[in-house]
Amino acid sequence: ISYSVGTSPNLQLTNSSLRAAIASLSDGQTPLVHSDQGFQYQHLSWRSLIINSGATQSMSRKANCFDNAVIENFFGHLKEEVFH
């Protein structure tokens, strides 16, 4: 739905991507927003954006990589191919 690219996973990066995703929703859509437990996904600004859009927040369980296996695999390849 949306993405942001930056050198650091900070609040500005994550919140701008979430705002763009929310803006692309049609009326009545209430998506599930899944993330890991990074500080930016627990921050009040992130949680407020989700709540105000009518979406539902979902987080991976602590120390359980299987919750995010598909996206972790994708980002592993992206980092290897683009940054290394």
mmCIF file of the N, C-alpha and C atoms, coordinates in Angstrom:
data_MODEL
# 
_entry.id   MODEL 
# 
loop_
_atom_site.group_PDB 
_atom_site.id 
_atom_site.type_symbol 
_atom_site.label_atom_id 
_atom_site.label_alt_id 
_atom_site.label_comp_id 
_atom_site.label_asym_id 
_atom_site.label_entity_id 
_atom_site.label_seq_id 
_atom_site.pdbx_PDB_ins_code 
_atom_site.Cartn_x 
_atom_site.Cartn_y 
_atom_site.Cartn_z 
_atom_site.occupancy 
_atom_site.B_iso_or_equiv 
_atom_site.pdbx_formal_charge 
_atom_site.auth_seq_id 
_atom_site.auth_comp_id 
_atom_site.auth_asym_id 
_atom_site.auth_atom_id 
_atom_site.pdbx_PDB_model_num 
ATOM 1   N N  . ILE A 1 1  ? 0.829   -1.189  0.000  1.00 0.00 ? 1  ILE A N  1 
ATOM 2   C CA . ILE A 1 1  ? 0.000   0.000   0.000  1.00 0.00 ? 1  ILE A CA 1 
ATOM 3   C C  . ILE A 1 1  ? 0.867   1.243   0.000  1.00 0.00 ? 1  ILE A C  1 
ATOM 4   N N  . SER A 1 2  ? 1.941   1.251   0.805  1.00 0.00 ? 2  SER A N  1 
ATOM 5   C CA . SER A 1 2  ? 2.861   2.389   0.828  1.00 0.00 ? 2  SER A CA 1 
ATOM 6   C C  . SER A 1 2  ? 4.197   1.934   1.396  1.00 0.00 ? 2  SER A C  1 
ATOM 7   N N  . TYR A 1 3  ? 5.181   2.776   1.225  1.00 0.00 ? 3  TYR A N  1 
ATOM 8   C CA . TYR A 1 3  ? 6.491   2.505   1.808  1.00 0.00 ? 3  TYR A CA 1 
ATOM 9   C C  . TYR A 1 3  ? 7.263   3.803   1.929  1.00 0.00 ? 3  TYR A C  1 
ATOM 10  N N  . SER A 1 4  ? 8.249   3.778   2.783  1.00 0.00 ? 4  SER A N  1 
ATOM 11  C CA . SER A 1 4  ? 9.188   4.881   2.942  1.00 0.00 ? 4  SER A CA 1 
ATOM 12  C C  . SER A 1 4  ? 10.576  4.273   2.991  1.00 0.00 ? 4  SER A C  1 
ATOM 13  N N  . VAL A 1 5  ? 11.541  5.000   2.494  1.00 0.00 ? 5  VAL A N  1 
ATOM 14  C CA . VAL A 1 5  ? 12.913  4.532   2.499  1.00 0.00 ? 5  VAL A CA 1 
ATOM 15  C C  . VAL A 1 5  ? 13.757  5.555   3.243  1.00 0.00 ? 5  VAL A C  1 
ATOM 16  N N  . GLY A 1 6  ? 14.621  5.075   4.118  1.00 0.00 ? 6  GLY A N  1 
ATOM 17  C CA . GLY A 1 6  ? 15.493  5.963   4.865  1.00 0.00 ? 6  GLY A CA 1 
ATOM 18  C C  . GLY A 1 6  ? 16.671  5.203   5.418  1.00 0.00 ? 6  GLY A C  1 
ATOM 19  N N  . THR A 1 7  ? 17.543  5.921   6.060  1.00 0.00 ? 7  THR A N  1 
ATOM 20  C CA . THR A 1 7  ? 18.744  5.304   6.616  1.00 0.00 ? 7  THR A CA 1 
ATOM 21  C C  . THR A 1 7  ? 18.549  4.833   8.055  1.00 0.00 ? 7  THR A C  1 
ATOM 22  N N  . SER A 1 8  ? 17.431  5.209   8.668  1.00 0.00 ? 8  SER A N  1 
ATOM 23  C CA . SER A 1 8  ? 17.173  4.839   10.051 1.00 0.00 ? 8  SER A CA 1 
ATOM 24  C C  . SER A 1 8  ? 15.677  4.616   10.251 1.00 0.00 ? 8  SER A C  1 
ATOM 25  N N  . PRO A 1 9  ? 15.279  3.579   10.986 1.00 0.00 ? 9  PRO A N  1 
ATOM 26  C CA . PRO A 1 9  ? 13.855  3.340   11.225 1.00 0.00 ? 9  PRO A CA 1 
ATOM 27  C C  . PRO A 1 9  ? 13.323  4.236   12.339 1.00 0.00 ? 9  PRO A C  1 
ATOM 28  N N  . ASN A 1 10 ? 13.237  5.528   12.058 1.00 0.00 ? 10 ASN A N  1 
ATOM 29  C CA . ASN A 1 10 ? 12.799  6.481   13.075 1.00 0.00 ? 10 ASN A CA 1 
ATOM 30  C C  . ASN A 1 10 ? 11.296  6.762   12.954 1.00 0.00 ? 10 ASN A C  1 
ATOM 31  N N  . LEU A 1 11 ? 10.777  7.564   13.863 1.00 0.00 ? 11 LEU A N  1 
ATOM 32  C CA . LEU A 1 11 ? 9.344   7.852   13.866 1.00 0.00 ? 11 LEU A CA 1 
ATOM 33  C C  . LEU A 1 11 ? 8.883   8.564   12.607 1.00 0.00 ? 11 LEU A C  1 
ATOM 34  N N  . GLN A 1 12 ? 9.675   9.483   12.102 1.00 0.00 ? 12 GLN A N  1 
ATOM 35  C CA . GLN A 1 12 ? 9.279   10.202  10.891 1.00 0.00 ? 12 GLN A CA 1 
ATOM 36  C C  . GLN A 1 12 ? 9.109   9.232   9.726  1.00 0.00 ? 12 GLN A C  1 
ATOM 37  N N  . LEU A 1 13 ? 10.026  8.306   9.583  1.00 0.00 ? 13 LEU A N  1 
ATOM 38  C CA . LEU A 1 13 ? 9.973   7.325   8.498  1.00 0.00 ? 13 LEU A CA 1 
ATOM 39  C C  . LEU A 1 13 ? 8.752   6.425   8.626  1.00 0.00 ? 13 LEU A C  1 
ATOM 40  N N  . THR A 1 14 ? 8.574   5.837   9.792  1.00 0.00 ? 14 THR A N  1 
ATOM 41  C CA . THR A 1 14 ? 7.465   4.897   9.955  1.00 0.00 ? 14 THR A CA 1 
ATOM 42  C C  . THR A 1 14 ? 6.109   5.594   9.915  1.00 0.00 ? 14 THR A C  1 
ATOM 43  N N  . ASN A 1 15 ? 6.001   6.750   10.542 1.00 0.00 ? 15 ASN A N  1 
ATOM 44  C CA . ASN A 1 15 ? 4.716   7.454   10.552 1.00 0.00 ? 15 ASN A CA 1 
ATOM 45  C C  . ASN A 1 15 ? 4.332   7.985   9.182  1.00 0.00 ? 15 ASN A C  1 
ATOM 46  N N  . SER A 1 16 ? 5.302   8.446   8.393  1.00 0.00 ? 16 SER A N  1 
ATOM 47  C CA . SER A 1 16 ? 4.972   8.946   7.053  1.00 0.00 ? 16 SER A CA 1 
ATOM 48  C C  . SER A 1 16 ? 4.476   7.808   6.169  1.00 0.00 ? 16 SER A C  1 
ATOM 49  N N  . SER A 1 17 ? 5.063   6.635   6.313  1.00 0.00 ? 17 SER A N  1 
ATOM 50  C CA . SER A 1 17 ? 4.605   5.474   5.545  1.00 0.00 ? 17 SER A CA 1 
ATOM 51  C C  . SER A 1 17 ? 3.196   5.072   5.961  1.00 0.00 ? 17 SER A C  1 
ATOM 52  N N  . LEU A 1 18 ? 2.938   5.075   7.259  1.00 0.00 ? 18 LEU A N  1 
ATOM 53  C CA . LEU A 1 18 ? 1.600   4.729   7.744  1.00 0.00 ? 18 LEU A CA 1 
ATOM 54  C C  . LEU A 1 18 ? 0.568   5.758   7.290  1.00 0.00 ? 18 LEU A C  1 
ATOM 55  N N  . ARG A 1 19 ? 0.913   7.031   7.337  1.00 0.00 ? 19 ARG A N  1 
ATOM 56  C CA . ARG A 1 19 ? -0.019  8.075   6.867  1.00 0.00 ? 19 ARG A CA 1 
ATOM 57  C C  . ARG A 1 19 ? -0.373  7.855   5.400  1.00 0.00 ? 19 ARG A C  1 
ATOM 58  N N  . ALA A 1 20 ? 0.627   7.533   4.574  1.00 0.00 ? 20 ALA A N  1 
ATOM 59  C CA . ALA A 1 20 ? 0.389   7.293   3.149  1.00 0.00 ? 20 ALA A CA 1 
ATOM 60  C C  . ALA A 1 20 ? -0.506  6.068   2.951  1.00 0.00 ? 20 ALA A C  1 
ATOM 61  N N  . ALA A 1 21 ? -0.277  5.029   3.746  1.00 0.00 ? 21 ALA A N  1 
ATOM 62  C CA . ALA A 1 21 ? -1.113  3.823   3.645  1.00 0.00 ? 21 ALA A CA 1 
ATOM 63  C C  . ALA A 1 21 ? -2.552  4.142   4.016  1.00 0.00 ? 21 ALA A C  1 
ATOM 64  N N  . ILE A 1 22 ? -2.737  4.894   5.084  1.00 0.00 ? 22 ILE A N  1 
ATOM 65  C CA . ILE A 1 22 ? -4.080  5.266   5.529  1.00 0.00 ? 22 ILE A CA 1 
ATOM 66  C C  . ILE A 1 22 ? -4.781  6.111   4.471  1.00 0.00 ? 22 ILE A C  1 
ATOM 67  N N  . ALA A 1 23 ? -4.039  7.019   3.855  1.00 0.00 ? 23 ALA A N  1 
ATOM 68  C CA . ALA A 1 23 ? -4.620  7.891   2.825  1.00 0.00 ? 23 ALA A CA 1 
ATOM 69  C C  . ALA A 1 23 ? -5.084  7.111   1.597  1.00 0.00 ? 23 ALA A C  1 
ATOM 70  N N  . SER A 1 24 ? -4.506  5.938   1.372  1.00 0.00 ? 24 SER A N  1 
ATOM 71  C CA . SER A 1 24 ? -4.872  5.137   0.191  1.00 0.00 ? 24 SER A CA 1 
ATOM 72  C C  . SER A 1 24 ? -6.102  4.261   0.427  1.00 0.00 ? 24 SER A C  1 
ATOM 73  N N  . LEU A 1 25 ? -6.604  4.220   1.650  1.00 0.00 ? 25 LEU A N  1 
ATOM 74  C CA . LEU A 1 25 ? -7.753  3.366   1.962  1.00 0.00 ? 25 LEU A CA 1 
ATOM 75  C C  . LEU A 1 25 ? -9.044  3.951   1.408  1.00 0.00 ? 25 LEU A C  1 
ATOM 76  N N  . SER A 1 26 ? -9.931  3.078   1.017  1.00 0.00 ? 26 SER A N  1 
ATOM 77  C CA . SER A 1 26 ? -11.272 3.501   0.619  1.00 0.00 ? 26 SER A CA 1 
ATOM 78  C C  . SER A 1 26 ? -12.123 3.646   1.865  1.00 0.00 ? 26 SER A C  1 
ATOM 79  N N  . ASP A 1 27 ? -13.205 4.396   1.754  1.00 0.00 ? 27 ASP A N  1 
ATOM 80  C CA . ASP A 1 27 ? -14.110 4.557   2.893  1.00 0.00 ? 27 ASP A CA 1 
ATOM 81  C C  . ASP A 1 27 ? -14.579 3.197   3.393  1.00 0.00 ? 27 ASP A C  1 
ATOM 82  N N  . GLY A 1 28 ? -14.560 3.030   4.692  1.00 0.00 ? 28 GLY A N  1 
ATOM 83  C CA . GLY A 1 28 ? -15.039 1.806   5.301  1.00 0.00 ? 28 GLY A CA 1 
ATOM 84  C C  . GLY A 1 28 ? -13.999 0.715   5.465  1.00 0.00 ? 28 GLY A C  1 
ATOM 85  N N  . GLN A 1 29 ? -12.832 0.864   4.859  1.00 0.00 ? 29 GLN A N  1 
ATOM 86  C CA . GLN A 1 29 ? -11.790 -0.144  5.023  1.00 0.00 ? 29 GLN A CA 1 
ATOM 87  C C  . GLN A 1 29 ? -11.142 0.009   6.391  1.00 0.00 ? 29 GLN A C  1 
ATOM 88  N N  . THR A 1 30 ? -10.963 -1.091  7.076  1.00 0.00 ? 30 THR A N  1 
ATOM 89  C CA . THR A 1 30 ? -10.352 -1.106  8.402  1.00 0.00 ? 30 THR A CA 1 
ATOM 90  C C  . THR A 1 30 ? -9.301  -2.212  8.447  1.00 0.00 ? 30 THR A C  1 
ATOM 91  N N  . PRO A 1 31 ? -8.105  -1.929  7.950  1.00 0.00 ? 31 PRO A N  1 
ATOM 92  C CA . PRO A 1 31 ? -7.079  -2.971  7.831  1.00 0.00 ? 31 PRO A CA 1 
ATOM 93  C C  . PRO A 1 31 ? -6.443  -3.364  9.164  1.00 0.00 ? 31 PRO A C  1 
ATOM 94  N N  . LEU A 1 32 ? -5.721  -4.465  9.102  1.00 0.00 ? 32 LEU A N  1 
ATOM 95  C CA . LEU A 1 32 ? -4.886  -4.934  10.197 1.00 0.00 ? 32 LEU A CA 1 
ATOM 96  C C  . LEU A 1 32 ? -3.473  -4.458  9.890  1.00 0.00 ? 32 LEU A C  1 
ATOM 97  N N  . VAL A 1 33 ? -2.842  -3.752  10.820 1.00 0.00 ? 33 VAL A N  1 
ATOM 98  C CA . VAL A 1 33 ? -1.487  -3.236  10.639 1.00 0.00 ? 33 VAL A CA 1 
ATOM 99  C C  . VAL A 1 33 ? -0.551  -4.060  11.507 1.00 0.00 ? 33 VAL A C  1 
ATOM 100 N N  . HIS A 1 34 ? 0.298   -4.879  10.875 1.00 0.00 ? 34 HIS A N  1 
ATOM 101 C CA . HIS A 1 34 ? 1.172   -5.778  11.607 1.00 0.00 ? 34 HIS A CA 1 
ATOM 102 C C  . HIS A 1 34 ? 2.599   -5.249  11.614 1.00 0.00 ? 34 HIS A C  1 
ATOM 103 N N  . SER A 1 35 ? 3.279   -5.368  12.743 1.00 0.00 ? 35 SER A N  1 
ATOM 104 C CA . SER A 1 35 ? 4.670   -4.926  12.863 1.00 0.00 ? 35 SER A CA 1 
ATOM 105 C C  . SER A 1 35 ? 5.383   -5.760  13.913 1.00 0.00 ? 35 SER A C  1 
ATOM 106 N N  . ASP A 1 36 ? 6.678   -5.514  14.027 1.00 0.00 ? 36 ASP A N  1 
ATOM 107 C CA . ASP A 1 36 ? 7.408   -6.111  15.141 1.00 0.00 ? 36 ASP A CA 1 
ATOM 108 C C  . ASP A 1 36 ? 7.241   -5.201  16.356 1.00 0.00 ? 36 ASP A C  1 
ATOM 109 N N  . GLN A 1 37 ? 8.028   -5.418  17.404 1.00 0.00 ? 37 GLN A N  1 
ATOM 110 C CA . GLN A 1 37 ? 7.866   -4.642  18.633 1.00 0.00 ? 37 GLN A CA 1 
ATOM 111 C C  . GLN A 1 37 ? 8.855   -3.488  18.754 1.00 0.00 ? 37 GLN A C  1 
ATOM 112 N N  . GLY A 1 38 ? 9.311   -2.967  17.632 1.00 0.00 ? 38 GLY A N  1 
ATOM 113 C CA . GLY A 1 38 ? 10.215  -1.823  17.666 1.00 0.00 ? 38 GLY A CA 1 
ATOM 114 C C  . GLY A 1 38 ? 9.587   -0.634  18.374 1.00 0.00 ? 38 GLY A C  1 
ATOM 115 N N  . PHE A 1 39 ? 10.440  0.230   18.924 1.00 0.00 ? 39 PHE A N  1 
ATOM 116 C CA . PHE A 1 39 ? 9.928   1.371   19.701 1.00 0.00 ? 39 PHE A CA 1 
ATOM 117 C C  . PHE A 1 39 ? 8.979   2.232   18.895 1.00 0.00 ? 39 PHE A C  1 
ATOM 118 N N  . GLN A 1 40 ? 9.258   2.388   17.600 1.00 0.00 ? 40 GLN A N  1 
ATOM 119 C CA . GLN A 1 40 ? 8.429   3.276   16.787 1.00 0.00 ? 40 GLN A CA 1 
ATOM 120 C C  . GLN A 1 40 ? 7.010   2.728   16.600 1.00 0.00 ? 40 GLN A C  1 
ATOM 121 N N  . TYR A 1 41 ? 6.838   1.406   16.713 1.00 0.00 ? 41 TYR A N  1 
ATOM 122 C CA . TYR A 1 41 ? 5.517   0.799   16.558 1.00 0.00 ? 41 TYR A CA 1 
ATOM 123 C C  . TYR A 1 41 ? 4.747   0.748   17.878 1.00 0.00 ? 41 TYR A C  1 
ATOM 124 N N  . GLN A 1 42 ? 5.433   1.057   18.973 1.00 0.00 ? 42 GLN A N  1 
ATOM 125 C CA . GLN A 1 42 ? 4.780   1.152   20.274 1.00 0.00 ? 42 GLN A CA 1 
ATOM 126 C C  . GLN A 1 42 ? 4.539   2.605   20.675 1.00 0.00 ? 42 GLN A C  1 
ATOM 127 N N  . HIS A 1 43 ? 5.089   3.536   19.901 1.00 0.00 ? 43 HIS A N  1 
ATOM 128 C CA . HIS A 1 43 ? 5.010   4.956   20.222 1.00 0.00 ? 43 HIS A CA 1 
ATOM 129 C C  . HIS A 1 43 ? 3.571   5.462   20.104 1.00 0.00 ? 43 HIS A C  1 
ATOM 130 N N  . LEU A 1 44 ? 3.221   6.410   20.943 1.00 0.00 ? 44 LEU A N  1 
ATOM 131 C CA . LEU A 1 44 ? 1.869   6.967   20.960 1.00 0.00 ? 44 LEU A CA 1 
ATOM 132 C C  . LEU A 1 44 ? 1.467   7.529   19.594 1.00 0.00 ? 44 LEU A C  1 
ATOM 133 N N  . SER A 1 45 ? 2.377   8.163   18.873 1.00 0.00 ? 45 SER A N  1 
ATOM 134 C CA . SER A 1 45 ? 2.025   8.753   17.580 1.00 0.00 ? 45 SER A CA 1 
ATOM 135 C C  . SER A 1 45 ? 1.603   7.681   16.576 1.00 0.00 ? 45 SER A C  1 
ATOM 136 N N  . TRP A 1 46 ? 2.302   6.545   16.559 1.00 0.00 ? 46 TRP A N  1 
ATOM 137 C CA . TRP A 1 46 ? 1.968   5.424   15.662 1.00 0.00 ? 46 TRP A CA 1 
ATOM 138 C C  . TRP A 1 46 ? 0.612   4.829   16.043 1.00 0.00 ? 46 TRP A C  1 
ATOM 139 N N  . ARG A 1 47 ? 0.455   4.569   17.332 1.00 0.00 ? 47 ARG A N  1 
ATOM 140 C CA . ARG A 1 47 ? -0.784  3.972   17.821 1.00 0.00 ? 47 ARG A CA 1 
ATOM 141 C C  . ARG A 1 47 ? -1.973  4.887   17.580 1.00 0.00 ? 47 ARG A C  1 
ATOM 142 N N  . SER A 1 48 ? -1.776  6.198   17.728 1.00 0.00 ? 48 SER A N  1 
ATOM 143 C CA . SER A 1 48 ? -2.860  7.152   17.483 1.00 0.00 ? 48 SER A CA 1 
ATOM 144 C C  . SER A 1 48 ? -3.276  7.166   16.024 1.00 0.00 ? 48 SER A C  1 
ATOM 145 N N  . LEU A 1 49 ? -2.301  7.109   15.116 1.00 0.00 ? 49 LEU A N  1 
ATOM 146 C CA . LEU A 1 49 ? -2.624  7.063   13.685 1.00 0.00 ? 49 LEU A CA 1 
ATOM 147 C C  . LEU A 1 49 ? -3.489  5.839   13.366 1.00 0.00 ? 49 LEU A C  1 
ATOM 148 N N  . ILE A 1 50 ? -3.137  4.709   13.941 1.00 0.00 ? 50 ILE A N  1 
ATOM 149 C CA . ILE A 1 50 ? -3.894  3.479   13.697 1.00 0.00 ? 50 ILE A CA 1 
ATOM 150 C C  . ILE A 1 50 ? -5.303  3.587   14.267 1.00 0.00 ? 50 ILE A C  1 
ATOM 151 N N  . ILE A 1 51 ? -5.407  4.015   15.510 1.00 0.00 ? 51 ILE A N  1 
ATOM 152 C CA . ILE A 1 51 ? -6.714  4.122   16.161 1.00 0.00 ? 51 ILE A CA 1 
ATOM 153 C C  . ILE A 1 51 ? -7.613  5.107   15.425 1.00 0.00 ? 51 ILE A C  1 
ATOM 154 N N  . ASN A 1 52 ? -7.066  6.273   15.069 1.00 0.00 ? 52 ASN A N  1 
ATOM 155 C CA . ASN A 1 52 ? -7.862  7.314   14.407 1.00 0.00 ? 52 ASN A CA 1 
ATOM 156 C C  . ASN A 1 52 ? -8.317  6.911   13.010 1.00 0.00 ? 52 ASN A C  1 
ATOM 157 N N  . SER A 1 53 ? -7.632  5.947   12.395 1.00 0.00 ? 53 SER A N  1 
ATOM 158 C CA . SER A 1 53 ? -8.024  5.503   11.059 1.00 0.00 ? 53 SER A CA 1 
ATOM 159 C C  . SER A 1 53 ? -9.029  4.358   11.118 1.00 0.00 ? 53 SER A C  1 
ATOM 160 N N  . GLY A 1 54 ? -9.250  3.809   12.310 1.00 0.00 ? 54 GLY A N  1 
ATOM 161 C CA . GLY A 1 54 ? -10.162 2.681   12.454 1.00 0.00 ? 54 GLY A CA 1 
ATOM 162 C C  . GLY A 1 54 ? -9.505  1.339   12.197 1.00 0.00 ? 54 GLY A C  1 
ATOM 163 N N  . ALA A 1 55 ? -8.189  1.340   12.017 1.00 0.00 ? 55 ALA A N  1 
ATOM 164 C CA . ALA A 1 55 ? -7.449  0.098   11.777 1.00 0.00 ? 55 ALA A CA 1 
ATOM 165 C C  . ALA A 1 55 ? -7.209  -0.615  13.107 1.00 0.00 ? 55 ALA A C  1 
ATOM 166 N N  . THR A 1 56 ? -6.684  -1.833  13.014 1.00 0.00 ? 56 THR A N  1 
ATOM 167 C CA . THR A 1 56 ? -6.347  -2.630  14.188 1.00 0.00 ? 56 THR A CA 1 
ATOM 168 C C  . THR A 1 56 ? -4.854  -2.899  14.178 1.00 0.00 ? 56 THR A C  1 
ATOM 169 N N  . GLN A 1 57 ? -4.202  -2.709  15.314 1.00 0.00 ? 57 GLN A N  1 
ATOM 170 C CA . GLN A 1 57 ? -2.770  -2.950  15.420 1.00 0.00 ? 57 GLN A CA 1 
ATOM 171 C C  . GLN A 1 57 ? -2.502  -4.400  15.819 1.00 0.00 ? 57 GLN A C  1 
ATOM 172 N N  . SER A 1 58 ? -1.488  -4.986  15.189 1.00 0.00 ? 58 SER A N  1 
ATOM 173 C CA . SER A 1 58 ? -1.041  -6.333  15.508 1.00 0.00 ? 58 SER A CA 1 
ATOM 174 C C  . SER A 1 58 ? 0.468   -6.302  15.625 1.00 0.00 ? 58 SER A C  1 
ATOM 175 N N  . MET A 1 59 ? 1.014   -6.975  16.640 1.00 0.00 ? 59 MET A N  1 
ATOM 176 C CA . MET A 1 59 ? 2.466   -7.036  16.820 1.00 0.00 ? 59 MET A CA 1 
ATOM 177 C C  . MET A 1 59 ? 2.926   -8.469  16.936 1.00 0.00 ? 59 MET A C  1 
ATOM 178 N N  . SER A 1 60 ? 4.128   -8.706  16.451 1.00 0.00 ? 60 SER A N  1 
ATOM 179 C CA . SER A 1 60 ? 4.749   -10.018 16.621 1.00 0.00 ? 60 SER A CA 1 
ATOM 180 C C  . SER A 1 60 ? 4.985   -10.277 18.093 1.00 0.00 ? 60 SER A C  1 
ATOM 181 N N  . ARG A 1 61 ? 5.006   -11.538 18.430 1.00 0.00 ? 61 ARG A N  1 
ATOM 182 C CA . ARG A 1 61 ? 5.356   -11.897 19.803 1.00 0.00 ? 61 ARG A CA 1 
ATOM 183 C C  . ARG A 1 61 ? 6.853   -11.706 20.006 1.00 0.00 ? 61 ARG A C  1 
ATOM 184 N N  . LYS A 1 62 ? 7.230   -11.389 21.198 1.00 0.00 ? 62 LYS A N  1 
ATOM 185 C CA . LYS A 1 62 ? 8.633   -11.169 21.525 1.00 0.00 ? 62 LYS A CA 1 
ATOM 186 C C  . LYS A 1 62 ? 9.447   -12.432 21.239 1.00 0.00 ? 62 LYS A C  1 
ATOM 187 N N  . ALA A 1 63 ? 10.567  -12.240 20.542 1.00 0.00 ? 63 ALA A N  1 
ATOM 188 C CA . ALA A 1 63 ? 11.506  -13.317 20.228 1.00 0.00 ? 63 ALA A CA 1 
ATOM 189 C C  . ALA A 1 63 ? 10.878  -14.449 19.419 1.00 0.00 ? 63 ALA A C  1 
ATOM 190 N N  . ASN A 1 64 ? 9.917   -14.111 18.558 1.00 0.00 ? 64 ASN A N  1 
ATOM 191 C CA . ASN A 1 64 ? 9.294   -15.124 17.709 1.00 0.00 ? 64 ASN A CA 1 
ATOM 192 C C  . ASN A 1 64 ? 9.374   -14.666 16.261 1.00 0.00 ? 64 ASN A C  1 
ATOM 193 N N  . CYS A 1 65 ? 10.440  -15.041 15.592 1.00 0.00 ? 65 CYS A N  1 
ATOM 194 C CA . CYS A 1 65 ? 10.662  -14.599 14.214 1.00 0.00 ? 65 CYS A CA 1 
ATOM 195 C C  . CYS A 1 65 ? 9.648   -15.184 13.239 1.00 0.00 ? 65 CYS A C  1 
ATOM 196 N N  . PHE A 1 66 ? 8.944   -16.239 13.628 1.00 0.00 ? 66 PHE A N  1 
ATOM 197 C CA . PHE A 1 66 ? 7.986   -16.859 12.719 1.00 0.00 ? 66 PHE A CA 1 
ATOM 198 C C  . PHE A 1 66 ? 6.775   -15.980 12.463 1.00 0.00 ? 66 PHE A C  1 
ATOM 199 N N  . ASP A 1 67 ? 6.470   -15.058 13.370 1.00 0.00 ? 67 ASP A N  1 
ATOM 200 C CA . ASP A 1 67 ? 5.359   -14.136 13.144 1.00 0.00 ? 67 ASP A CA 1 
ATOM 201 C C  . ASP A 1 67 ? 5.618   -13.232 11.949 1.00 0.00 ? 67 ASP A C  1 
ATOM 202 N N  . ASN A 1 68 ? 6.870   -12.936 11.682 1.00 0.00 ? 68 ASN A N  1 
ATOM 203 C CA . ASN A 1 68 ? 7.256   -12.023 10.606 1.00 0.00 ? 68 ASN A CA 1 
ATOM 204 C C  . ASN A 1 68 ? 8.121   -12.706 9.553  1.00 0.00 ? 68 ASN A C  1 
ATOM 205 N N  . ALA A 1 69 ? 8.062   -13.997 9.435  1.00 0.00 ? 69 ALA A N  1 
ATOM 206 C CA . ALA A 1 69 ? 9.009   -14.743 8.601  1.00 0.00 ? 69 ALA A CA 1 
ATOM 207 C C  . ALA A 1 69 ? 9.067   -14.247 7.159  1.00 0.00 ? 69 ALA A C  1 
ATOM 208 N N  . VAL A 1 70 ? 7.948   -13.998 6.545  1.00 0.00 ? 70 VAL A N  1 
ATOM 209 C CA . VAL A 1 70 ? 7.938   -13.602 5.134  1.00 0.00 ? 70 VAL A CA 1 
ATOM 210 C C  . VAL A 1 70 ? 8.610   -12.246 4.940  1.00 0.00 ? 70 VAL A C  1 
ATOM 211 N N  . ILE A 1 71 ? 8.233   -11.269 5.728  1.00 0.00 ? 71 ILE A N  1 
ATOM 212 C CA . ILE A 1 71 ? 8.811   -9.938  5.552  1.00 0.00 ? 71 ILE A CA 1 
ATOM 213 C C  . ILE A 1 71 ? 10.264  -9.891  6.006  1.00 0.00 ? 71 ILE A C  1 
ATOM 214 N N  . GLU A 1 72 ? 10.621  -10.640 7.040  1.00 0.00 ? 72 GLU A N  1 
ATOM 215 C CA . GLU A 1 72 ? 12.022  -10.693 7.466  1.00 0.00 ? 72 GLU A CA 1 
ATOM 216 C C  . GLU A 1 72 ? 12.888  -11.281 6.361  1.00 0.00 ? 72 GLU A C  1 
ATOM 217 N N  . ASN A 1 73 ? 12.396  -12.285 5.668  1.00 0.00 ? 73 ASN A N  1 
ATOM 218 C CA . ASN A 1 73 ? 13.112  -12.870 4.544  1.00 0.00 ? 73 ASN A CA 1 
ATOM 219 C C  . ASN A 1 73 ? 13.309  -11.832 3.439  1.00 0.00 ? 73 ASN A C  1 
ATOM 220 N N  . PHE A 1 74 ? 12.243  -11.096 3.108  1.00 0.00 ? 74 PHE A N  1 
ATOM 221 C CA . PHE A 1 74 ? 12.320  -10.060 2.080  1.00 0.00 ? 74 PHE A CA 1 
ATOM 222 C C  . PHE A 1 74 ? 13.368  -9.008  2.437  1.00 0.00 ? 74 PHE A C  1 
ATOM 223 N N  . PHE A 1 75 ? 13.312  -8.488  3.661  1.00 0.00 ? 75 PHE A N  1 
ATOM 224 C CA . PHE A 1 75 ? 14.254  -7.450  4.054  1.00 0.00 ? 75 PHE A CA 1 
ATOM 225 C C  . PHE A 1 75 ? 15.677  -7.978  4.148  1.00 0.00 ? 75 PHE A C  1 
ATOM 226 N N  . GLY A 1 76 ? 15.839  -9.238  4.494  1.00 0.00 ? 76 GLY A N  1 
ATOM 227 C CA . GLY A 1 76 ? 17.174  -9.843  4.490  1.00 0.00 ? 76 GLY A CA 1 
ATOM 228 C C  . GLY A 1 76 ? 17.783  -9.830  3.105  1.00 0.00 ? 76 GLY A C  1 
ATOM 229 N N  . HIS A 1 77 ? 16.979  -10.193 2.102  1.00 0.00 ? 77 HIS A N  1 
ATOM 230 C CA . HIS A 1 77 ? 17.453  -10.161 0.718  1.00 0.00 ? 77 HIS A CA 1 
ATOM 231 C C  . HIS A 1 77 ? 17.698  -8.737  0.234  1.00 0.00 ? 77 HIS A C  1 
ATOM 232 N N  . LEU A 1 78 ? 16.806  -7.828  0.602  1.00 0.00 ? 78 LEU A N  1 
ATOM 233 C CA . LEU A 1 78 ? 16.954  -6.423  0.196  1.00 0.00 ? 78 LEU A CA 1 
ATOM 234 C C  . LEU A 1 78 ? 18.263  -5.846  0.744  1.00 0.00 ? 78 LEU A C  1 
ATOM 235 N N  . LYS A 1 79 ? 18.532  -6.069  2.006  1.00 0.00 ? 79 LYS A N  1 
ATOM 236 C CA . LYS A 1 79 ? 19.761  -5.554  2.615  1.00 0.00 ? 79 LYS A CA 1 
ATOM 237 C C  . LYS A 1 79 ? 20.991  -6.156  1.959  1.00 0.00 ? 79 LYS A C  1 
ATOM 238 N N  . GLU A 1 80 ? 20.929  -7.448  1.685  1.00 0.00 ? 80 GLU A N  1 
ATOM 239 C CA . GLU A 1 80 ? 22.084  -8.121  1.068  1.00 0.00 ? 80 GLU A CA 1 
ATOM 240 C C  . GLU A 1 80 ? 22.349  -7.603  -0.340 1.00 0.00 ? 80 GLU A C  1 
ATOM 241 N N  . GLU A 1 81 ? 21.288  -7.423  -1.112 1.00 0.00 ? 81 GLU A N  1 
ATOM 242 C CA . GLU A 1 81 ? 21.439  -7.021  -2.514 1.00 0.00 ? 81 GLU A CA 1 
ATOM 243 C C  . GLU A 1 81 ? 21.703  -5.524  -2.689 1.00 0.00 ? 81 GLU A C  1 
ATOM 244 N N  . VAL A 1 82 ? 21.087  -4.698  -1.860 1.00 0.00 ? 82 VAL A N  1 
ATOM 245 C CA . VAL A 1 82 ? 21.169  -3.244  -2.050 1.00 0.00 ? 82 VAL A CA 1 
ATOM 246 C C  . VAL A 1 82 ? 22.261  -2.607  -1.213 1.00 0.00 ? 82 VAL A C  1 
ATOM 247 N N  . PHE A 1 83 ? 22.358  -2.985  0.046  1.00 0.00 ? 83 PHE A N  1 
ATOM 248 C CA . PHE A 1 83 ? 23.252  -2.278  0.952  1.00 0.00 ? 83 PHE A CA 1 
ATOM 249 C C  . PHE A 1 83 ? 24.619  -2.930  1.116  1.00 0.00 ? 83 PHE A C  1 
ATOM 250 N N  . HIS A 1 84 ? 24.716  -4.230  0.931  1.00 0.00 ? 84 HIS A N  1 
ATOM 251 C CA . HIS A 1 84 ? 25.987  -4.910  1.120  1.00 0.00 ? 84 HIS A CA 1 
ATOM 252 C C  . HIS A 1 84 ? 26.558  -5.209  -0.226 1.00 0.00 ? 84 HIS A C  1 
# 
